[in-house]
Amino acid sequence: NVDPMYDSVGRDQISATLRYVGDHAIFYVEDEWWKSLNLIELPIQKAAISTLLVEFDRIIYPRLTQVYGSEWNPGIDNDQRLKIVITPMVKTTGGYFNSIDEYPKTQISRSNEGEIIYLNSAYLTNSSAKVFLAHEFTHMINFYQKEKLRNVVEDIWLNEARAEYAATLCGYDKVFSGS
C-alpha cells in the first residue's frame, strides 16, 4: 500500500522487490520503474541505491539514533531492519514516512505492518536523496519516541523542525559563502 497523494500517478498499491540488504535497512524497488530503466540508467540507479544504503548504515542511522533515540526496533514486523521503498512520486515529494504502517492491519487495514520509509526514485542520483532519507528516518524515530513510548503527539512544526535538522546532524548542509 502506498499513499496515492504522493504516488506519481495516484496509485494506492505497488509491487516492489527486495533489491539491497544493509545492516540497518533493506531496500525494495518498485517493479514497474525498475523494469523501465534502460541499459544506461540501470547501472547508475543501482550505484545510487548502493551508495544510499552505505550512507544510511554508516552515517544516517548511527548519528540520528545517537541524538534522537531509536526507531521501534524490532518493531511491529519483528525485524531488526527497517524497510526503504523506492518508487516514483510526484516531483514535489522527496519521500515520506506513514505512521499507519506501525499499526496492525486489524486496527488500520491499509497498514503495511512495518517500519517503512518511502523515497522518490526521481531523486536517487541527486545528493538530496540522503537528506530526504535522514528527514524521513527522523519522523520514524520521532513517532516511536513520542507516540509509541510516551503517548504524546507532538506539534507538527516541532516534528518538522527536528526532521529538518537531521541534515545538519548528518553533515549534509551546504556551506553558504560568507556564513
N, CA and C atoms as an extended XYZ file, in Angstrom:
537
Properties=species:S:1:pos:R:3:atomname:S:1:resname:S:1:resid:I:1 pbc="F F F"
N         0.846       -1.186        0.000 N   ASN     1
C         0.000        0.000        0.000 CA  ASN     1
C         0.885        1.241        0.000 C   ASN     1
N         0.542        2.191       -0.863 N   VAL     2
C         1.226        3.479       -0.880 CA  VAL     2
C         0.189        4.578       -0.801 C   VAL     2
N         0.650        5.773       -0.472 N   ASP     3
C        -0.249        6.910       -0.363 CA  ASP     3
C        -0.465        7.500       -1.754 C   ASP     3
N        -1.691        7.459       -2.290 N   PRO     4
C        -1.940        7.961       -3.644 CA  PRO     4
C        -1.668        9.455       -3.787 C   PRO     4
N        -1.671       10.181       -2.692 N   MET     5
C        -1.381       11.612       -2.743 CA  MET     5
C         0.069       11.868       -3.175 C   MET     5
N         0.964       10.927       -2.876 N   TYR     6
C         2.374       11.078       -3.213 CA  TYR     6
C         2.802       10.292       -4.445 C   TYR     6
N         2.068        9.256       -4.793 N   ASP     7
C         2.433        8.426       -5.931 CA  ASP     7
C         2.377        9.232       -7.223 C   ASP     7
N         3.311        8.977       -8.132 N   SER     8
C         3.428        9.764       -9.366 CA  SER     8
C         2.177        9.709      -10.240 C   SER     8
N         1.429        8.620      -10.155 N   VAL     9
C         0.207        8.511      -10.960 CA  VAL     9
C        -1.026        8.218      -10.109 C   VAL     9
N        -0.927        8.440       -8.808 N   GLY    10
C        -2.076        8.313       -7.929 CA  GLY    10
C        -2.449        6.904       -7.525 C   GLY    10
N        -1.527        5.961       -7.663 N   ARG    11
C        -1.820        4.577       -7.260 CA  ARG    11
C        -1.898        4.469       -5.741 C   ARG    11
N        -2.649        3.472       -5.273 N   ASP    12
C        -2.675        3.213       -3.842 CA  ASP    12
C        -1.980        1.897       -3.496 C   ASP    12
N        -1.529        1.179       -4.531 N   GLN    13
C        -0.759       -0.045       -4.321 CA  GLN    13
C         0.303       -0.157       -5.408 C   GLN    13
N         1.440       -0.735       -5.026 N   ILE    14
C         2.507       -1.019       -5.983 CA  ILE    14
C         3.058       -2.404       -5.679 C   ILE    14
N         3.837       -2.917       -6.608 N   SER    15
C         4.612       -4.134       -6.365 CA  SER    15
C         6.073       -3.714       -6.307 C   SER    15
N         6.780       -4.226       -5.319 N   ALA    16
C         8.192       -3.898       -5.162 CA  ALA    16
C         8.957       -5.154       -4.787 C   ALA    16
N        10.217       -5.204       -5.199 N   THR    17
C        11.063       -6.365       -4.960 CA  THR    17
C        12.257       -5.962       -4.105 C   THR    17
N        12.602       -6.829       -3.176 N   LEU    18
C        13.787       -6.614       -2.353 CA  LEU    18
C        15.014       -6.664       -3.260 C   LEU    18
N        15.815       -5.586       -3.244 N   ARG    19
C        16.991       -5.500       -4.116 CA  ARG    19
C        18.308       -5.365       -3.352 C   ARG    19
N        18.276       -4.742       -2.175 N   TYR    20
C        19.519       -4.474       -1.435 CA  TYR    20
C        19.279       -4.687        0.054 C   TYR    20
N        20.302       -5.240        0.727 N   VAL    21
C        20.209       -5.505        2.155 CA  VAL    21
C        21.414       -4.871        2.844 C   VAL    21
N        21.132       -4.064        3.847 N   GLY    22
C        22.185       -3.449        4.641 CA  GLY    22
C        22.096       -3.905        6.080 C   GLY    22
N        22.905       -3.293        6.929 N   ASP    23
C        22.911       -3.659        8.341 CA  ASP    23
C        21.655       -3.181        9.064 C   ASP    23
N        21.164       -1.997        8.673 N   HIS    24
C        20.025       -1.395        9.369 CA  HIS    24
C        18.779       -1.255        8.506 C   HIS    24
N        18.903       -1.511        7.216 N   ALA    25
C        17.755       -1.329        6.311 CA  ALA    25
C        17.832       -2.301        5.144 C   ALA    25
N        16.658       -2.590        4.614 N   ILE    26
C        16.568       -3.322        3.355 CA  ILE    26
C        15.819       -2.440        2.369 C   ILE    26
N        16.259       -2.476        1.128 N   PHE    27
C        15.710       -1.604        0.097 CA  PHE    27
C        14.867       -2.402       -0.892 C   PHE    27
N        13.616       -1.979       -1.007 N   TYR    28
C        12.717       -2.517       -2.015 CA  TYR    28
C        12.596       -1.482       -3.124 C   TYR    28
N        12.506       -1.960       -4.363 N   VAL    29
C        12.380       -1.058       -5.504 CA  VAL    29
C        11.113       -1.428       -6.273 C   VAL    29
N        10.329       -0.412       -6.581 N   GLU    30
C         9.078       -0.603       -7.306 CA  GLU    30
C         9.359       -1.273       -8.649 C   GLU    30
N         8.643       -2.348       -8.950 N   ASP    31
C         8.934       -3.201      -10.097 CA  ASP    31
C         8.792       -2.507      -11.453 C   ASP    31
N         7.700       -1.796      -11.667 N   GLU    32
C         7.493       -1.148      -12.974 CA  GLU    32
C         8.595       -0.146      -13.278 C   GLU    32
N         8.956        0.655      -12.304 N   TRP    33
C        10.015        1.646      -12.504 CA  TRP    33
C        11.338        0.956      -12.813 C   TRP    33
N        11.674       -0.076      -12.045 N   TRP    34
C        12.921       -0.806      -12.224 CA  TRP    34
C        13.003       -1.399      -13.626 C   TRP    34
N        11.899       -1.985      -14.084 N   LYS    35
C        11.872       -2.594      -15.424 CA  LYS    35
C        11.938       -1.552      -16.536 C   LYS    35
N        11.548       -0.314      -16.232 N   SER    36
C        11.553        0.736      -17.252 CA  SER    36
C        12.941        1.334      -17.495 C   SER    36
N        13.891        1.029      -16.623 N   LEU    37
C        15.232        1.602      -16.765 CA  LEU    37
C        15.963        0.967      -17.948 C   LEU    37
N        16.635        1.798      -18.720 N   ASN    38
C        17.379        1.270      -19.866 CA  ASN    38
C        18.790        0.850      -19.441 C   ASN    38
N        19.574        0.356      -20.375 N   LEU    39
C        20.904       -0.184      -20.059 CA  LEU    39
C        21.878        0.876      -19.556 C   LEU    39
N        21.624        2.116      -19.853 N   ILE    40
C        22.474        3.200      -19.344 CA  ILE    40
C        22.014        3.611      -17.947 C   ILE    40
N        20.700        3.706      -17.751 N   GLU    41
C        20.147        4.158      -16.466 CA  GLU    41
C        20.309        3.134      -15.343 C   GLU    41
N        20.148        1.852      -15.677 N   LEU    42
C        20.136        0.810      -14.654 CA  LEU    42
C        21.400        0.804      -13.787 C   LEU    42
N        22.605        0.781      -14.378 N   PRO    43
C        23.790        0.768      -13.502 CA  PRO    43
C        23.940        2.057      -12.683 C   PRO    43
N        23.484        3.153      -13.202 N   ILE    44
C        23.543        4.419      -12.468 CA  ILE    44
C        22.620        4.358      -11.253 C   ILE    44
N        21.407        3.856      -11.450 N   GLN    45
C        20.451        3.742      -10.343 CA  GLN    45
C        20.912        2.708       -9.325 C   GLN    45
N        21.475        1.597       -9.788 N   LYS    46
C        21.991        0.580       -8.869 CA  LYS    46
C        23.088        1.166       -7.989 C   LYS    46
N        23.988        1.911       -8.600 N   ALA    47
C        25.084        2.529       -7.841 CA  ALA    47
C        24.541        3.538       -6.835 C   ALA    47
N        23.521        4.292       -7.236 N   ALA    48
C        22.933        5.298       -6.339 CA  ALA    48
C        22.285        4.632       -5.129 C   ALA    48
N        21.591        3.532       -5.341 N   ILE    49
C        20.947        2.825       -4.231 CA  ILE    49
C        22.002        2.222       -3.315 C   ILE    49
N        23.031        1.622       -3.894 N   SER    50
C        24.109        1.051       -3.087 CA  SER    50
C        24.785        2.120       -2.229 C   SER    50
N        25.028        3.274       -2.819 N   THR    51
C        25.647        4.383       -2.094 CA  THR    51
C        24.738        4.851       -0.961 C   THR    51
N        23.443        4.949       -1.234 N   LEU    52
C        22.484        5.383       -0.221 CA  LEU    52
C        22.407        4.372        0.927 C   LEU    52
N        22.470        3.098        0.608 N   LEU    53
C        22.443        2.061        1.628 CA  LEU    53
C        23.659        2.185        2.552 C   LEU    53
N        24.840        2.372        1.983 N   VAL    54
C        26.051        2.533        2.783 CA  VAL    54
C        25.963        3.805        3.621 C   VAL    54
N        25.461        4.882        3.026 N   GLU    55
C        25.297        6.152        3.744 CA  GLU    55
C        24.346        5.989        4.928 C   GLU    55
N        23.288        5.240        4.728 N   PHE    56
C        22.339        5.004        5.815 CA  PHE    56
C        23.000        4.218        6.949 C   PHE    56
N        23.698        3.144        6.607 N   ASP    57
C        24.324        2.304        7.624 CA  ASP    57
C        25.455        3.010        8.373 C   ASP    57
N        26.247        3.794        7.675 N   ARG    58
C        27.448        4.382        8.275 CA  ARG    58
C        27.246        5.776        8.867 C   ARG    58
N        26.328        6.558        8.314 N   ILE    59
C        26.166        7.947        8.760 CA  ILE    59
C        24.783        8.196        9.360 C   ILE    59
N        23.749        8.026        8.561 N   ILE    60
C        22.398        8.429        8.971 CA  ILE    60
C        21.923        7.671       10.206 C   ILE    60
N        21.946        6.356       10.138 N   TYR    61
C        21.422        5.566       11.255 CA  TYR    61
C        22.169        5.831       12.561 C   TYR    61
N        23.499        5.709       12.581 N   PRO    62
C        24.169        5.913       13.874 CA  PRO    62
C        24.056        7.339       14.423 C   PRO    62
N        24.134        8.326       13.573 N   ARG    63
C        24.069        9.706       14.079 CA  ARG    63
C        22.685       10.059       14.595 C   ARG    63
N        21.664        9.708       13.843 N   LEU    64
C        20.313       10.097       14.258 CA  LEU    64
C        19.839        9.300       15.472 C   LEU    64
N        20.195        8.027       15.546 N   THR    65
C        19.781        7.259       16.724 CA  THR    65
C        20.567        7.684       17.963 C   THR    65
N        21.795        8.143       17.781 N   GLN    66
C        22.571        8.634       18.922 CA  GLN    66
C        21.939        9.902       19.493 C   GLN    66
N        21.430       10.769       18.629 N   VAL    67
C        20.873       12.044       19.072 CA  VAL    67
C        19.400       11.915       19.470 C   VAL    67
N        18.591       11.248       18.652 N   TYR    68
C        17.143       11.221       18.869 CA  TYR    68
C        16.619        9.950       19.522 C   TYR    68
N        17.427        8.917       19.593 N   GLY    69
C        16.958        7.629       20.089 CA  GLY    69
C        16.636        6.722       18.910 C   GLY    69
N        16.190        5.529       19.205 N   SER    70
C        15.960        4.564       18.127 CA  SER    70
C        14.535        4.614       17.599 C   SER    70
N        14.392        4.049       16.427 N   GLU    71
C        13.075        3.752       15.887 CA  GLU    71
C        12.544        2.536       16.641 C   GLU    71
N        11.311        2.148       16.392 N   TRP    72
C        10.759        0.944       17.003 CA  TRP    72
C        11.537       -0.236       16.429 C   TRP    72
N        12.287       -0.908       17.283 N   ASN    73
C        13.155       -1.947       16.784 CA  ASN    73
C        13.173       -3.104       17.784 C   ASN    73
N        12.693       -4.294       17.455 N   PRO    74
C        12.446       -4.772       16.120 CA  PRO    74
C        11.114       -4.347       15.512 C   PRO    74
N        10.266       -3.707       16.202 N   GLY    75
C         9.066       -3.134       15.596 CA  GLY    75
C         7.923       -4.095       15.403 C   GLY    75
N         6.905       -3.586       14.736 N   ILE    76
C         5.668       -4.346       14.539 CA  ILE    76
C         5.902       -5.618       13.736 C   ILE    76
N         6.888       -5.593       12.833 N   ASP    77
C         7.157       -6.758       11.979 CA  ASP    77
C         8.202       -7.694       12.579 C   ASP    77
N         8.693       -7.351       13.784 N   ASN    78
C         9.696       -8.147       14.480 CA  ASN    78
C        10.974       -8.310       13.657 C   ASN    78
N        11.307       -7.299       12.850 N   ASP    79
C        12.509       -7.305       12.014 CA  ASP    79
C        13.444       -6.207       12.509 C   ASP    79
N        14.710       -6.516       12.664 N   GLN    80
C        15.697       -5.540       13.131 CA  GLN    80
C        15.954       -4.441       12.098 C   GLN    80
N        15.692       -4.726       10.830 N   ARG    81
C        15.960       -3.749        9.771 CA  ARG    81
C        14.670       -3.042        9.367 C   ARG    81
N        14.787       -1.759        9.104 N   LEU    82
C        13.637       -1.050        8.560 CA  LEU    82
C        13.627       -1.227        7.048 C   LEU    82
N        12.512       -0.904        6.438 N   LYS    83
C        12.357       -1.059        5.003 CA  LYS    83
C        12.344        0.316        4.343 C   LYS    83
N        13.028        0.407        3.218 N   ILE    84
C        13.019        1.619        2.412 CA  ILE    84
C        12.484        1.214        1.047 C   ILE    84
N        11.383        1.842        0.659 N   VAL    85
C        10.730        1.529       -0.612 CA  VAL    85
C        10.999        2.675       -1.573 C   VAL    85
N        11.612        2.350       -2.696 N   ILE    86
C        11.914        3.350       -3.717 CA  ILE    86
C        10.880        3.226       -4.814 C   ILE    86
N        10.189        4.328       -5.077 N   THR    87
C         9.086        4.321       -6.032 CA  THR    87
C         8.914        5.716       -6.631 C   THR    87
N         8.398        5.821       -7.839 N   PRO    88
C         8.151        7.148       -8.415 CA  PRO    88
C         7.062        7.894       -7.648 C   PRO    88
N         7.351        9.155       -7.368 N   MET    89
C         6.401       10.007       -6.651 CA  MET    89
C         6.246       11.324       -7.387 C   MET    89
N         5.293       12.116       -6.932 N   VAL    90
C         5.134       13.455       -7.501 CA  VAL    90
C         6.428       14.219       -7.251 C   VAL    90
N         6.770       15.116       -8.163 N   LYS    91
C         8.062       15.820       -8.123 CA  LYS    91
C         8.283       16.616       -6.844 C   LYS    91
N         7.234       17.087       -6.217 N   THR    92
C         7.379       17.927       -5.024 CA  THR    92
C         7.627       17.120       -3.750 C   THR    92
N         7.688       15.803       -3.874 N   THR    93
C         7.866       14.929       -2.706 CA  THR    93
C         9.190       14.191       -2.807 C   THR    93
N        10.009       14.320       -1.759 N   GLY    94
C        11.269       13.582       -1.712 CA  GLY    94
C        11.087       12.210       -1.096 C   GLY    94
N        10.088       12.109       -0.232 N   GLY    95
C         9.811       10.852        0.434 CA  GLY    95
C         8.791       11.078        1.522 C   GLY    95
N         8.426       10.007        2.207 N   TYR    96
C         7.509       10.141        3.342 CA  TYR    96
C         7.604        8.936        4.247 C   TYR    96
N         7.186        9.152        5.472 N   PHE    97
C         7.003        8.101        6.471 CA  PHE    97
C         5.521        8.106        6.803 C   PHE    97
N         4.897        6.949        6.792 N   ASN    98
C         3.476        6.851        7.064 CA  ASN    98
C         3.279        6.059        8.356 C   ASN    98
N         2.896        6.735        9.419 N   SER    99
C         2.781        6.084       10.725 CA  SER    99
C         1.718        4.988       10.756 C   SER    99
N         0.803        4.960        9.791 N   ILE   100
C        -0.194        3.879        9.806 CA  ILE   100
C         0.456        2.513        9.619 C   ILE   100
N         1.654        2.487        9.006 N   ASP   101
C         2.366        1.223        8.834 CA  ASP   101
C         2.836        0.631       10.155 C   ASP   101
N         2.798        1.423       11.221 N   GLU   102
C         3.251        0.981       12.542 CA  GLU   102
C         2.134        0.312       13.350 C   GLU   102
N         0.973        0.149       12.737 N   TYR   103
C        -0.171       -0.459       13.420 CA  TYR   103
C        -0.543       -1.771       12.742 C   TYR   103
N        -1.137       -2.698       13.488 N   PRO   104
C        -1.585       -3.949       12.860 CA  PRO   104
C        -2.752       -3.696       11.903 C   PRO   104
N        -2.857       -4.546       10.909 N   LYS   105
C        -3.952       -4.443        9.934 CA  LYS   105
C        -5.315       -4.536       10.617 C   LYS   105
N        -5.378       -5.199       11.750 N   THR   106
C        -6.642       -5.299       12.472 CA  THR   106
C        -7.106       -3.939       12.969 C   THR   106
N        -6.172       -3.002       13.160 N   GLN   107
C        -6.522       -1.641       13.567 CA  GLN   107
C        -6.657       -0.705       12.374 C   GLN   107
N        -5.719       -0.820       11.425 N   ILE   108
C        -5.728        0.033       10.229 CA  ILE   108
C        -5.488       -0.881        9.026 C   ILE   108
N        -6.513       -1.107        8.244 N   SER   109
C        -6.451       -2.115        7.170 CA  SER   109
C        -5.403       -1.806        6.098 C   SER   109
N        -5.051       -0.542        5.894 N   ARG   110
C        -4.064       -0.178        4.864 CA  ARG   110
C        -2.627       -0.224        5.376 C   ARG   110
N        -2.448       -0.647        6.613 N   SER   111
C        -1.100       -0.743        7.178 CA  SER   111
C        -0.274       -1.787        6.432 C   SER   111
N         0.993       -1.487        6.252 N   ASN   112
C         1.936       -2.460        5.697 CA  ASN   112
C         2.670       -3.211        6.805 C   ASN   112
N         2.312       -2.895        8.043 N   GLU   113
C         2.846       -3.562        9.226 CA  GLU   113
C         4.369       -3.661        9.202 C   GLU   113
N         5.017       -2.520        9.157 N   GLY   114
C         6.468       -2.494        9.190 CA  GLY   114
C         6.988       -1.085        9.385 C   GLY   114
N         8.255       -0.986        9.688 N   GLU   115
C         8.930        0.302        9.801 CA  GLU   115
C         9.421        0.640        8.392 C   GLU   115
N         8.692        1.532        7.717 N   ILE   116
C         8.901        1.752        6.288 CA  ILE   116
C         9.069        3.240        5.989 C   ILE   116
N        10.050        3.526        5.148 N   ILE   117
C        10.245        4.866        4.587 CA  ILE   117
C        10.098        4.727        3.084 C   ILE   117
N         9.369        5.645        2.487 N   TYR   118
C         9.157        5.656        1.042 CA  TYR   118
C         9.992        6.796        0.458 C   TYR   118
N        10.803        6.498       -0.563 N   LEU   119
C        11.645        7.512       -1.197 CA  LEU   119
C        11.308        7.647       -2.674 C   LEU   119
N        11.382        8.874       -3.153 N   ASN   120
C        11.088        9.166       -4.556 CA  ASN   120
C        12.259        8.733       -5.435 C   ASN   120
N        11.993        7.867       -6.382 N   SER   121
C        13.031        7.367       -7.291 CA  SER   121
C        13.651        8.484       -8.132 C   SER   121
N        12.938        9.580       -8.316 N   ALA   122
C        13.437       10.675       -9.149 CA  ALA   122
C        14.671       11.353       -8.555 C   ALA   122
N        14.883       11.200       -7.244 N   TYR   123
C        15.986       11.899       -6.583 CA  TYR   123
C        17.156       10.986       -6.196 C   TYR   123
N        17.123        9.745       -6.608 N   LEU   124
C        18.161        8.806       -6.185 CA  LEU   124
C        19.566        9.235       -6.575 C   LEU   124
N        19.727        9.786       -7.767 N   THR   125
C        21.058       10.162       -8.235 CA  THR   125
C        21.419       11.588       -7.836 C   THR   125
N        20.599       12.196       -7.026 N   ASN   126
C        20.805       13.558       -6.556 CA  ASN   126
C        21.289       13.489       -5.108 C   ASN   126
N        22.131       14.431       -4.711 N   SER   127
C        22.637       14.422       -3.333 CA  SER   127
C        21.523       14.631       -2.302 C   SER   127
N        20.376       15.097       -2.740 N   SER   128
C        19.272       15.308       -1.801 CA  SER   128
C        18.647       13.993       -1.338 C   SER   128
N        18.927       12.876       -1.985 N   ALA   129
C        18.348       11.587       -1.580 CA  ALA   129
C        18.707       11.266       -0.134 C   ALA   129
N        19.955       11.505        0.242 N   LYS   130
C        20.354       11.206        1.624 CA  LYS   130
C        19.716       12.183        2.607 C   LYS   130
N        19.476       13.404        2.161 N   VAL   131
C        18.787       14.384        3.009 CA  VAL   131
C        17.348       13.943        3.241 C   VAL   131
N        16.678       13.515        2.181 N   PHE   132
C        15.295       13.032        2.312 CA  PHE   132
C        15.228       11.799        3.216 C   PHE   132
N        16.185       10.896        3.056 N   LEU   133
C        16.195        9.687        3.879 CA  LEU   133
C        16.404       10.032        5.354 C   LEU   133
N        17.335       10.920        5.648 N   ALA   134
C        17.573       11.342        7.036 CA  ALA   134
C        16.328       12.018        7.613 C   ALA   134
N        15.697       12.862        6.818 N   HIS   135
C        14.494       13.584        7.239 CA  HIS   135
C        13.384       12.596        7.614 C   HIS   135
N        13.105       11.662        6.729 N   GLU   136
C        12.014       10.708        6.966 CA  GLU   136
C        12.347        9.733        8.091 C   GLU   136
N        13.620        9.362        8.208 N   PHE   137
C        14.008        8.489        9.312 CA  PHE   137
C        13.787        9.200       10.650 C   PHE   137
N        14.018       10.483       10.681 N   THR   138
C        13.766       11.246       11.910 CA  THR   138
C        12.285       11.197       12.269 C   THR   138
N        11.400       11.289       11.280 N   HIS   139
C         9.963       11.162       11.561 CA  HIS   139
C         9.647        9.788       12.147 C   HIS   139
N        10.301        8.757       11.624 N   MET   140
C        10.083        7.402       12.139 CA  MET   140
C        10.540        7.301       13.595 C   MET   140
N        11.709        7.829       13.882 N   ILE   141
C        12.221        7.826       15.256 CA  ILE   141
C        11.271        8.607       16.162 C   ILE   141
N        10.882        9.782       15.705 N   ASN   142
C        10.012       10.643       16.496 CA  ASN   142
C         8.685        9.941       16.821 C   ASN   142
N         8.126        9.243       15.840 N   PHE   143
C         6.882        8.517       16.070 CA  PHE   143
C         7.055        7.530       17.225 C   PHE   143
N         8.121        6.768       17.181 N   TYR   144
C         8.339        5.774       18.232 CA  TYR   144
C         8.615        6.437       19.582 C   TYR   144
N         9.529        7.384       19.591 N   GLN   145
C         9.937        8.009       20.844 CA  GLN   145
C         8.807        8.801       21.502 C   GLN   145
N         7.999        9.461       20.707 N   LYS   146
C         6.930       10.304       21.269 CA  LYS   146
C         5.606        9.543       21.408 C   LYS   146
N         5.094        9.058       20.269 N   GLU   147
C         3.750        8.485       20.286 CA  GLU   147
C         3.699        7.086       20.891 C   GLU   147
N         4.608        6.211       20.487 N   LYS   148
C         4.571        4.831       20.981 CA  LYS   148
C         5.014        4.737       22.438 C   LYS   148
N         6.161        5.338       22.757 N   LEU   149
C         6.700        5.194       24.112 CA  LEU   149
C         6.023        6.085       25.133 C   LEU   149
N         5.686        7.318       24.731 N   ARG   150
C         5.211        8.300       25.707 CA  ARG   150
C         3.762        8.728       25.517 C   ARG   150
N         3.121        8.216       24.460 N   ASN   151
C         1.726        8.556       24.163 CA  ASN   151
C         1.516       10.068       24.057 C   ASN   151
N         2.474       10.737       23.387 N   VAL   152
C         2.433       12.184       23.192 CA  VAL   152
C         2.445       12.467       21.698 C   VAL   152
N         1.508       13.261       21.234 N   VAL   153
C         1.518       13.684       19.836 CA  VAL   153
C         2.101       15.088       19.801 C   VAL   153
N         3.225       15.192       19.134 N   GLU   154
C         3.957       16.447       19.084 CA  GLU   154
C         3.374       17.384       18.035 C   GLU   154
N         3.516       18.681       18.245 N   ASP   155
C         3.111       19.660       17.237 CA  ASP   155
C         3.875       19.395       15.943 C   ASP   155
N         3.189       19.540       14.822 N   ILE   156
C         3.793       19.262       13.525 CA  ILE   156
C         5.024       20.129       13.281 C   ILE   156
N         4.963       21.403       13.659 N   TRP   157
C         6.088       22.294       13.395 CA  TRP   157
C         7.354       21.818       14.099 C   TRP   157
N         7.229       21.262       15.309 N   LEU   158
C         8.400       20.797       16.037 CA  LEU   158
C         8.925       19.490       15.448 C   LEU   158
N         8.022       18.617       15.062 N   ASN   159
C         8.399       17.371       14.403 CA  ASN   159
C         9.157       17.685       13.104 C   ASN   159
N         8.658       18.623       12.315 N   GLU   160
C         9.316       19.010       11.060 CA  GLU   160
C        10.656       19.700       11.313 C   GLU   160
N        10.720       20.527       12.333 N   ALA   161
C        11.982       21.209       12.646 CA  ALA   161
C        13.061       20.183       12.992 C   ALA   161
N        12.701       19.197       13.795 N   ARG   162
C        13.649       18.147       14.162 CA  ARG   162
C        14.095       17.379       12.910 C   ARG   162
N        13.151       17.070       12.038 N   ALA   163
C        13.488       16.331       10.818 CA  ALA   163
C        14.359       17.167        9.878 C   ALA   163
N        14.115       18.463        9.824 N   GLU   164
C        14.942       19.344        9.002 CA  GLU   164
C        16.363       19.426        9.560 C   GLU   164
N        16.492       19.387       10.869 N   TYR   165
C        17.807       19.466       11.499 CA  TYR   165
C        18.623       18.192       11.276 C   TYR   165
N        17.982       17.110       10.905 N   ALA   166
C        18.679       15.841       10.668 CA  ALA   166
C        19.780       15.999        9.626 C   ALA   166
N        19.550       16.808        8.608 N   ALA   167
C        20.571       17.024        7.579 CA  ALA   167
C        21.824       17.650        8.180 C   ALA   167
N        21.646       18.567        9.100 N   THR   168
C        22.786       19.190        9.775 CA  THR   168
C        23.533       18.161       10.621 C   THR   168
N        22.801       17.361       11.373 N   LEU   169
C        23.428       16.336       12.203 CA  LEU   169
C        24.261       15.353       11.378 C   LEU   169
N        23.798       15.093       10.161 N   CYS   170
C        24.495       14.139        9.291 CA  CYS   170
C        25.585       14.795        8.442 C   CYS   170
N        25.709       16.110        8.522 N   GLY   171
C        26.746       16.817        7.769 CA  GLY   171
C        26.386       17.103        6.323 C   GLY   171
N        25.090       17.202        6.028 N   TYR   172
C        24.655       17.401        4.651 CA  TYR   172
C        24.336       18.851        4.296 C   TYR   172
N        24.516       19.755        5.224 N   ASP   173
C        24.225       21.159        4.920 CA  ASP   173
C        25.199       21.694        3.890 C   ASP   173
N        24.707       22.557        3.035 N   LYS   174
C        25.563       23.246        2.075 CA  LYS   174
C        26.131       24.480        2.772 C   LYS   174
N        27.393       24.733        2.550 N   VAL   175
C        28.036       25.886        3.154 CA  VAL   175
C        27.642       27.129        2.362 C   VAL   175
N        27.163       28.136        3.068 N   PHE   176
C        26.829       29.396        2.415 CA  PHE   176
C        28.036       30.296        2.492 C   PHE   176
N        28.430       30.876        1.367 N   SER   177
C        29.598       31.761        1.365 CA  SER   177
C        29.340       32.950        2.280 C   SER   177
N        30.358       33.297        3.053 N   GLY   178
C        30.234       34.418        3.979 CA  GLY   178
C        29.539       34.067        5.274 C   GLY   178
N        29.145       32.795        5.445 N   SER   179
C        28.439       32.387        6.658 CA  SER   179
C        29.434       32.092        7.753 C   SER   179
